[in-house]
Amino acid sequence: MRYVAAYLLAVLGGNESPTAKDIKKILESVGIEADNERLNKVISELKGKDVDDVVNAGLAKLASVPAGGGGAVAAAASATPAAGGAAPAAEKKEEEKKEESEESDEDMGF
């Protein structure tokens, strides 16, 4: 992924056809040693292609990937009224999770 990211950075910087040397320079600027085999693979796969077209083709493929869980939410929502007293317990768990996330932010200095 780092090779693709460096390639895209080079293209965004105005270099329409980055070379291995260009990508190595970008990677080394952030302390990453480039693997020539992987680097050459990325360059050969993207050589002669318009990066915008490649990205759009990838987005089209991702659109067909299920990102769901919607069925489980609907099932949980329909089960809640039947449970009766389960709603307060769910609210309590939600509050605890929220507190935990705030604590983790404090650990990071926020």
N, C-alpha and C positions, 0 to 999 in steps of 0.2 A: 504494500500500500504506500510505503514511503516513496517508492520510485515513481509511482503514478502521481503522487502529490507533488513531488519535485518537478516532474514533467509538466504538470498543469501550471505550477508556479512560473516555470520558464515561458510557457505559452502566454500566460497572463501578462508577463513582463515584456511581451512583444516579440519573442523568439518563436516563430511559427513552426520551426523544425529543430527542436533541441537535440544536441548531440550528447553522447555519453559524457564528454568532458563538461558540458554545461550542467548536466544533472549532478555529476560528482561534485562540482563546485558548490551547488546549492546544498547538497547533503553534508558536505564537509563543513559548511558554514555553521551548521548546528551540531557538529560533532558526531556525525554518522559516517561510518566507513562503508563504502559502496561495494556490493557484491557484483562483479562484472557480468556473471551469468544472468542474474535476475535483471540487471540494468539493461543488458542487450536484448533480453526478452521483451521488456516493456517498450523499448525503442522500436524493435522490429514489428511489434503488434500495432503500434500507433503511427508508424511511418507512412506518410502519404494520406493520412486520414484527417478530416476536420474534427478537432476536439469537441466542438459544439454538437456535431452529429453523433459522436461516440457517447457523449454524456446523455443526450436526448434518447438514444437507443437504450441505454442503461436504465433511464427513468421509466421508459415504457415497459421494460421487463420487470422492474420493481412494482409497477402498478398492478401486475397480475399476482403478486405474492400476497397471500392472506395475512393480514395483520390483526386478526380478530381476537375474539374473546367476547364479542358482543352477545353470543348465545349464553354464556355463563352469567353475564350481567342480567340478562332478561330472566333467566331461571332463578337467580338469587332474588330479584325484585318480586317475582311472583310468589316465592316461598316465604318472604318476610311477613305478609299479613297472616299467614297460617301459623307462624311461629309465635305470634303474640308478644311475649316478653323478651324476645331476642333483640329487638330494636335498641333498647338502652345499652345492652352489652356491646353491640356493634358500634354505637357512638363512643363508648368508652375506649374501645380498641383504637378507633380512629384518632381520638385525642392523644392516646399514648404514642401512636406512630408519629403524629405531628410534633410532639415534644421531643421524640428521639431525633427527628430530622433537624430540629432547632439546635439540639445539643451537638450534633455533628458539625453544624455550621460554626459553633463556638470553638470547636477544636481546630478549625481551619483559620481562625482569627477574624471571622466576620462578625 
